[in-house]
Amino acid sequence: MAARLKIMPMGGLGEVGKNMMAIEYGRNILVIDAGLMFPESDMLGIDYIIPDWSYLRDKKDRVRAMIITHGHMDHIGALHHFLAEFDVPVYATRLTRGLIEVRLRREHMLEQAELYTFAPGDVLEIGPFTIEPFHVCHSIPDTVGLGITTPAGLIVHSGDFKLDPTPVDGWPTDLAKLAEFRSRGVMVLLSDSTNADQPGTTPSEAVLDDVFRQIMQRSPGRVIIATFASLISRIQQVVDVAAQQERKIAIAGRAMVENTKMARELGYLNIPQGMLLNLQEIKAVPPQQVVIMATGSQGEPMGILNRLATARHRSLRIQQGDTVVVSSHTIPGNEETVHAVINRLYQRGADVYYDPVAQVHVSGHAAQEEQKRLLNVVRPRCFVPIHGELRHLKQHGKLAREVGIPQENIAVVENGYELILDQKRLEVGKRVPGGYVFVEGSLVGETGPAVLDERDKLSQSGFVVAVVHYRRSTGRPVGRPRVITSGFVFAPAANELLSGAERVIRKAAAVQAGTAPEMVEHLVQQALSDFFYQQTRSKPVVIATVLE
């Protein structure tokens, strides 16, 4: 009996970010991408989120390789965590490999990683899989989709794509290769859904050249452009326009500095001789001749833009006449943070351009007409929308029906649902356990929903700690209890409230002789919670500690 082909999405379906997918045939597994996702505003203290790959942990001997489609963090950001558990080779294009090496070097993992380079048009034989990468347009060079031939049929994975007729690197999406896949017969298409709710087509990257030129021409001082550190194409556009306007350029932000250095060495970024200066050298140049590329377009606490907005950068300060351009799409959930940074920049005297005030960013993802065109070029038997929130996946499924894909051959699923394919049908199997894995500093997975729920409660009304000395033999408190508050009330202005709290504690801790301290803690905690709610209509987190 022939082995079954299974597709297991572990990230990116039902959300924007932490993209990861496994293709499984028999005892062979091919993994595509390992990305991270930025935390939502209520995920207090979390740095980022990575996929839950527990499905693979008891199958480590079956994982043959990791294929990376491109170098954005939502596709490579979790790779070092994955390689800490799985000893597998990683395949990527030259630029993507360079970005991976920058990331792994920072995590002190480069020496142990087994990295291989491929180019669009190559053919990779890995176990029972024949992989044919093909070039697609995105907002970073060297992005690929994948044609994966398996014993059960041909899978086409679009990667992140759009059909840009005038891309920055002059290399459009390889529709000829996609048409060739169609001639062979495509069993299933896995296609990027990020902009499935956007009608028409996504604007070309080329439109930004005029926007940047106009901003630089009208700006009386420095122009500070914030974007993602991995947007090499965007950096090249800014460099080209700055050169035309006779401005010097500096790079701010460790990740962007490292990525820029690597991209120049590999030939993916061309900066004219003498144009690139460091942050100290740029101070000697007249402000109207300066452009600074910076990180922090999502309002990240340690990003350059946030540090400029809060005057925490060690050598840069916002000054009158500065123009700040936020050249990225705000990730869902980050709106409040980004808007706060923009407001602070205005307060410090900068003029700020951001979407939708000006078209300072264009998406790297296909809109509806491009998605339908891809479906028509490939004409797959089955279709699975990937990379997007559920609303995007659902809309992409509707587009597939519009171009003639039968409903029974379309699977709109979220992470963890097993997809089983053969030449005749697409079956949605059981859902495996999995969810968010939170990364906080050096902690990976130790912070869970219960901890975040506690932090949320603390953030709303603060906490109160009551320390009580207690004699079990008499069932009475000894001495005066201590009440410690943080984030609840300002103690000097609430002496009467806290004095009342002490009386409540002494009364609650007066119990029958022999009562265990644990029971007294419960009684004190409950009495204090009720007291504070009655007095303030607020519910601080109350912790009671009873010491014998």
Secondary structure, 3 states (H helix, E strand, C coil): CCCCEEEEEEECECECCCCEEEEEECCEEEEECCCCECCCCCCCCCCEEECCCHHHHCCHHHEEEEECCCCCHHHHCCHHHHHCCCCCCEEECHHHHHHHHHHHHHCCCCCCCCEEECCCCCCEEECCEEEEEEECECCCCCCEEEEEEECCEEEEECCCCECCCCCCCCCCCCHHHHHHHHHHCCCEEEEECCCCCCCCCCCCCCHHHHHHHHHHHHCCCCEEEECCCCCHHHHHHHHHHHHHCCCEEEEECHHHHHHHHHHHHHCCCCCCCCCEECCCHHHHCCHHHEEEEECCCCCCCCCHHHHHHCCCCCCCCCCCCCEEEECCCCCCCCHHHHHHHHHHHHHCCCEEEECCCCCCCCCCCCCHHHHHHHHHHHCCCEEEEECECHHHHHHHHHHHHHCCCCHHHECCCCCCEEEEECCCCEEEEEECCCCCEEEECCEECCCCHHHHHHHHHHHHHCEEEEEEEEECCCCEEEEEEEEEEECCCCHHHHHHHHHHHHHHHHHHCCCCCCCCHHHHHHHHHHHHHHHHHHHHCCCCEEEEEEEC
